[in-house]
Amino acid sequence: MMLTKGDDFPLHQTSEPVAFAGTDRNFYDRYFFNGYSPDGAVFFAAAMGFYPQLGIVDASFCVIVDGVQHNLRASRRSGGERLDLSVGPIAIGIDAPLEVVTLRIAPNDGPLTAELTFTGRHFPIEEPRFIRRNGTRLFMDYTRMTQNGRWSGWLAVDGQRIDVASDWTGTRDRSWGVRPVGASESQPPPEGNFTQFFWLWTPCNFGDRSLFFHSNDDGAGHPWNRRAVIVGDGGGEQHFDAATFGTDWQPGSRRVARMTADLGSGRSLTLTPAGPVFAMSGLGYTHPLWGHGLDHGAEVAVAHDSLAEAERGWGNPLAMHIQALVTAELADGGSIHRGTGVLEQLFVGPHAPTGLTGLMDPVS
């Protein structure tokens, strides 16, 4: 057996020690954060993922300033320990569960350092459980909670300190369960690997409320996971299960120029990109070398790189999965609420309602 610090806490989900997370090698447990200045000039994001069956923990921290995205990535072998929330220079502190979390980036041989505290605006939203099969093989089965909040503290790029005040907002999520992680499996399903994935996510911050809308659609445009939620500061959730959306595309790309959503009950949302485009590969998503759960052959591995604004344009494989900073307008009866948020986009394969065809064919 393998006893770790977690075994002294009431966290067990099976009859085995906490180090053993069921039987699926693709089990993961992950943190995600983003934040942005009120004028959108600075954007940052961070993540930390645990892969108990693979024996790996990885983390990343990225900052866009003056148009350049700076990426810090780190990975280590876990030894089964689930309560050590640090990977190289990146550490997370749970100050008040479900309310306050602190992100610390210690001095390292790259340009990024930080100490940033996230304070939730509301109790986290539990999204519908994500379950997707590829033939007989489980592709995804996970739960995710999302929460908007305000940031405080500071970050620095090349020693230039930027103070972060409470008017900096953003989003965090926690997800856990099964999705593809680590090295590719040697034997794909007989049906082949998925060649279609349509994903939109729109966490938005308004003056006294937050809004979340997401949609996972199949190629015909039928949602297999969709939800819209409005939540006031301190609570009061309103769920909209029949929300619909439409998109205008940036020509020659698969990037959204404008998105509208009809939430129902007299409420509608309009999102317009108006700031930096963040490449999610900075956090390891779809990255060929720093993908989630990969073993880097060392107890601790740390790497740095950067992506200029032009390198985050459409066509670079490292910038197919993005978050775009957006202005948000929520029409609620006779009231208009204006705010800021992000529009996360990953579109692979066809999507009939929006006109996407082929594997990665751009919209003309």
Buried (B, 14 or more C-beta within 10 A) or exposed (E): EEEBEBBEEEEEEEEEBBBBBEEEBBBBBBBBBBBBBEEBBBBBBBBBBBBBBBBBBBBBBBBBBEEBBBBBBBBBBBEBBBBBBBBBBBBBEEEEEEBBBBBBBEEBEBBBBBBBBBBBBBBBBEBBEBBBEBEEEBBBBBEBBBBBBBBBBEBBBEEEEBEBEEEBBBBBBBBBBBBBBBEEEEEEBEEEEBEBBBBBBBBBBBEEBBBBBBBBBBBEBEBBBBBBBBBBBEEEBBBBEEBBBEBEBBEEBBBBEBBBBBBEEEBBBBBBBEBBBBBBBBBBBBBEEBBBBBBBEEEBBBBBBBBEEEBBBBEEEBBBBBBBBBBBBBBBEEEEBEBBBBBBBBBBBBBEBBEBEEEBEBBE
